[in-house]
């Protein structure tokens, strides 16, 4: 059995109670013993090697500690020897204390003379520096006196610092204010010099590009000199901080500059200031013309190229000036880009430009010798995916907001029955005003999404578009239900605005057909087909096949269903309002002497004359069939009207049924395509109604029901019972016989017929 390895490299041994489960497993003991001994030997060997390594490490540490102690002891002995020699030298020389005192007096006297001379010549020296700076004012590009002026100013500054330091150490500090006023003119000269130097620092790139190496070198010498002095001051400050007594005993540690002047830091700040002005100009160009970003940043790479090719040989090597410049510029580029993408007012398209340009940035930096890993931090903090999603969300939100506004406009016009909220197209069909705007907006946003050059981004936007299109279908259906229900309820025929509502239903139905109206002969495509072609050009083919096409087919079916639903609701409104008092009279005694069907078909004719010109031609047959279906359903369902009773031997109901059907056919024959293929066949149900009324009780009636049920599987038993109850010879046994036959019948289910809606 192989050992099981743990994550830490140790060997996990299987449990004995997992191995020795059965009596026959005892035969494995010898093998297991050998295996465990082998594993134990391997573990012991591993432990010995680890112990040996640890012992060697400990031994090396002990040796290093011993050597360190020896060096400390040796240093201590040498210091003690030096101290002993000093003490012996003082005791071996006669009158040493007097000699030492005289030496101090002489040094102080010399220092006093030097201080006196410096104070006497300070004004003259300061005037000389001013003359040098005045000459450089006339030639700032070359500044021939830069080094000389710097040397003179450095001496004057050192002298001033030494004098002020001495006056502060004196017991009488009353002259400190006077001395400070005496040196006051130096500050303005220093500022003057700093302005000259700052100008040179700000223009160092143009100086290199204009082939002025002399000026660049002199500038570097000044900054390097000041950098060394600053290092000396920092070292002195550290020494004085940690060894105050020792530092006070050495004159060399108390002579020279006393403060850090920071010229190296100012030089680096000038580099940033120069670049910052360029960045600000680039931002203005970018916001005005996002596509110009590549052109606007030429200065950036030109500057770095200038530093790489022309400045490195003019600067101290320890400055590593090319890397210094690159680090500063890259950090500023990072801050510039992050500032842009975090700006809430930045146009969405600019985000994509930034992401695409950053890829070019690293390629150009690579040509300058810098790999992406060398440039930290990442120019966009690795937020490319987040930015793309942010841009994607902006487009999706724009699509959703547009669709909401369009739907709000439609809803307001639909609910408030705004007269001018509908339009007609070139063929005279009713249309909503917003449909072209909606598809134009989707086209524009889909085109904009292609700027991402990423199919996954476009696919996410397409998903959102398909979602809002499906949502629009659902919203329309719910809205139509709510408004039509107001007229279907009792008293709905008294409400105003019915005609405008019907106009809207026709317009919405036409809109749905316009979305899918592909004319093969003319090559004119509907909105949905054009949308599909635009989409296919930008998404992955796999996405198109697996996801987009099924969604588009579902949308197409939804447009057909919604269009048909609008016409269905249109017809139901006609029956609910125009025929509210007519339908209840069917099959009653008034029916025999009335011409209700003729009035209904005349109303149909009026509606068709009014709406056929404004209804899409492909919907005319659907409207006709909806009128026929709704009339037939109401006609058959009228057996439940109050007072209906067919007297089989007294009333001429069969002739009346025939007259009604012929009247209906006379109207619908004007639409031969629908009449021949659908309407005539459906109205055969009236014949089945008559057969149920005429069949004799018992077996003949049951046989009629059986034939009826066999042909129409969704025949409702409740409706059959309602028909039988209208017979003047009705008996409960008739219903019982029908129910018994229904219980034993087994019919094959198929597509729903009109009888599924007849209750």
Number of C-alpha atoms within 10 A of each C-alpha: 8 9 13 11 11 9 6 6 8 12 16 11 13 12 8 9 8 8 13 14 10 9 7 8 10 12 10 11 12 10 10 15 11 11 15 14 11 12 15 13 12 12 14 12 12 12 12 11 12 11 12 11 12 11 12 11 11 12 12 11 12 12 10 12 12 11 12 12 11 12 12 10 12 12 12 11 12 11 12 12 12 11 12 11 12 12 11 11 12 13 12 10 10 10 10 13 12 10 12 12 11 12 12 12 12 12 12 12 12 12 12 12 12 13 16 12 11 17 17 11 11 18 16 12 16 19 14 14 24 20 14 20 24 13 14 19 14 10 12 16 17 18 22 17 18 21 14 13 22 21 15 16 20 17 14 21 19 17 21 24 17 18 19 17 14 12 16 14 10 11 7 9 11 11 12 17 11 10 15 13 9 14 20 12 13 20 11 11 18 19 11 16 21 15 12 18 23 19 14 22 23 19 17 24 20 14 19 20 16 9 11 14 18 15 21 21 16 19 22 18 17 17 20 17 16 19 18 12 19 20 13 18 20 15 13 18 17 12 16 16 11 11 12 12 11 11 17 13 10 10 8 9 17 16 12 17 20 20 14 14 14 13 19 19 12 16 20 16 16 20 21 17 14 16 19 16 10 15 19 12 12 20 18 12 16 20 15 10 12 19 16 14 18 16 11 19 17 11 14 16 17 13 18 20 16 16 23 18 11 17 22 16 13 19 19 14 10 6 12 11 18 19 16 14 18 21 16 16 20 19 17 17 19 18 15 17 20 15 12 17 21 11 10 9 8 12 14 19 17 19 22 23 18 22 19 15 15 18 10 13 15 18 14 14 18 13 11 14 10 15 13 15 9 12 15 12 15 17 22 19 12 10 14 17 10 10 19 18 14 16 21 20 17 16 20 21 14 15 22 17 12 16 22 14 14 18 18 12 14 22 16 13 19 22 16 13 19 15 13 9 17 20 14 13 11 6 11 12 19 25 27 22 19 19 19 14 13 17 16 14 16 18 17 11 19 22 15 14 25 16 15 20 13 14 17 14 21 24 21 16 22 21 16 18 19 16 14 17 18 18 13 16 18 14 14 17 16 11 15 22 14 12 14 20 15 14 21 17 11 12 12 17 18 10 10 11 15 19 10 18 22 20 22 27 24 25 24 24 26 26 24 25 22 19 22 19 17 17 10 8 6 7 8 12 16 16 20 21 17 17 18 14 10 14 20 16 12 22 21 15 13 9 14 19 12 10 13 21 14 12 17 19 12 14 20 19 13 17 23 16 15 21 24 19 18 25 25 20 18 23 22 20 23 23 20 21 19 14 17 17 10 14 21 20 19 24 24 17 14 11 18 17 9 13 14 18 21 16 13 20 20 13 15 19 14 11 13 16 11 11 17 15 14 20 22 21 14 11 18 18 15 16 20 19 20 21 22 25 20 18 21 22 18 18 18 21 20 21 25 18 16 12 14 21 21 24 14 14 9 7 13 12 18 16 11 17 17 14 15 18 18 13 16 21 17 12 15 23 14 10 14 12 12 18 20 12 10 14 24 17 10 16 20 11 18 17 14 15 17 15 16 22 22 17 15 14 15 12 13 13 19 22 15 18 23 17 11 17 18 16 12 21 18 20 21 15 16 13 17 18 17 17 23 23 21 19 17 14 15 15 12 10 11 19 19 12 16 21 18 11 15 16 9 8 12 11 14 10 10 9 8 12 13 17 19 13 15 18 18
